[in-house]
């Protein structure tokens, strides 16, 4: 049994009222019952009255723990709280990332956050059936994945740019020209190694650019998906098919981010070793 579930049963208003009511009833009703003198001797002490009240409270709590309605209500409220937590998390992450982005990327991020906020606002002020809760939950996970992927795009864009490729190309041309005029074999070998290393670096940067284009395409797809989900949620058009597709998108986005992060770390370490 989860601690949160037990805590929910212990703090349930119905059960707390039962505890208080039973104590009050024992306090004022027992002296008026038949055999009041015996009752007074047994129950007037606050400790004994509280003990009996706690036993009543324990019965009510046990009923809640085994109640299907309570379990469903608890799980439903937990999912709503999870949505609020996810919303707060992506807002914090977005504020941190926005400071690092260029203006165009900032505008794209702002639009995603705006649409995600509208989804949360519509949900909290509208119908909260179980399907809608799960759709909104997955939508916000997709928003979080978008922020992480946008940050990865930013980092890799700064590490791989056209100016760097141009610099390497100019150096290759210069070294190739020098190579034709060199008579010393040792110098010639060294220049050839430099040229080969620069050509390999250019190829790596071009591959990096290809992956950046792939990331950007995924970001655009996620932007469109979140916009579509906003319309569906506000219009109450959520369905099992939408949920299944959304869960697939969230899984793919997470997997892509993990793979790209691993590749970036490996290439960064490899470059450090070469240096």
C-alpha positions, 0 to 999 in steps of 0.5 A, spaced: 500 500 500 502 506 497 503 511 503 500 517 499 494 512 499 493 511 506 495 518 508 489 520 503 484 515 507 487 518 514 485 525 512 479 524 508 474 529 511 468 523 512 473 519 516 475 525 520 468 528 521 467 521 524 472 521 529 470 528 532 463 526 532 464 520 535 468 523 541 462 529 541 457 523 542 460 519 547 462 526 551 455 528 551 450 522 550 453 517 555 451 521 562 444 521 559 443 513 557 441 508 562 446 506 567 449 513 567 453 512 573 456 506 570 457 509 564 460 515 567 465 511 571 467 507 564 467 513 559 468 520 562 475 520 562 477 523 556 482 517 554 477 512 554 472 516 550 478 518 545 480 510 545 473 508 543 472 514 538 479 512 535 476 505 534 470 508 530 475 512 526 479 506 524 473 502 522 471 508 517 478 508 515 478 501 513 472 502 509 475 507 505 481 503 504 477 497 501 472 502 497 473 502 490 470 509 489 475 511 494 481 508 490 478 511 483 477 518 486 484 518 489 487 516 483 483 521 479 486 526 484 493 524 484 493 524 476 490 532 477 496 533 482 501 530 477 498 535 471 499 541 476 506 539 477 508 537 470 505 544 468 510 548 474 516 544 471 515 545 464 514 553 466 520 553 470 524 549 465 522 554 459 524 560 463 531 557 464 532 555 457 529 562 454 534 566 456 539 562 452 535 562 445 536 566 439 529 571 438 526 566 433 527 560 437 524 564 443 518 565 439 517 558 438 518 556 445 513 561 447 508 559 442 509 552 445 508 554 452 502 558 451 498 553 448 500 548 453 498 553 458 491 554 455 491 546 455 492 546 462 487 552 463 481 549 459 482 542 463 482 545 470 476 549 468 472 544 465 471 536 464 476 532 468 474 525 466 479 519 466 481 519 459 482 527 458 486 527 464 491 522 461 491 525 454 493 532 458 498 528 462 501 525 456 501 532 452 505 536 458 510 530 458 510 532 450 511 539 452 517 537 457 520 533 451 520 539 447 524 543 451 529 538 453 530 537 445 530 544 444 535 545 449 539 539 445 538 543 439 541 549 442 547 546 444 549 542 438 548 548 434 553 552 437 558 547 437 557 545 429 556 551 425 557 553 417 563 558 419 567 553 422 566 548 416 568 554 412 574 555 416 576 548 416 575 548 408 580 555 407 585 551 412 585 545 407 586 549 401 592 553 404 595 546 406 594 543 400 597 549 396 603 549 401 604 541 400 605 542 393 611 547 394 614 543 400 620 539 399 621 536 406 618 529 407 617 530 414 613 537 413 609 534 407 607 528 412 605 533 417 601 537 413 597 531 410 595 529 417 593 536 418 589 535 412 586 529 413 584 531 420 580 537 417 577 533 412 574 528 417 572 534 422 568 537 416 565 530 415 563 530 422 560 537 422 556 535 416 553 529 419 552 534 425 548 538 421 544 533 418 542 531 425 540 538 427 536 538 421 532 532 423 532 535 430 529 541 428 524 537 424 522 533 430 521 540 434 516 542 428 512 536 428 511 536 436 509 544 435 504 542 430 502 536 435 501 540 441 497 545 437 492 540 435 492 537 442 490 544 444 484 544 439 482 537 441 482 538 448 478 545 448 473 542 444 472 535 448 475 531 442 479 527 446 479 519 444 483 513 445 486 513 438 489 520 440 491 517 447 495 512 444 498 516 438 500 521 443 503 516 448 507 513 442 510 520 440 512 521 448 516 515 447 519 517 441 521 524 443 524 521 449 528 515 446 530 520 441 533 525 446 537 520 450 540 517 443 542 524 441 545 526 448 549 519 448 552 521 441 553 528 443 557 526 449 561 521 445 563 526 440 565 531 445 569 526 449 572 523 442 574 531 441 577 532 447 581 525 447 584 528 440 586 535 443 
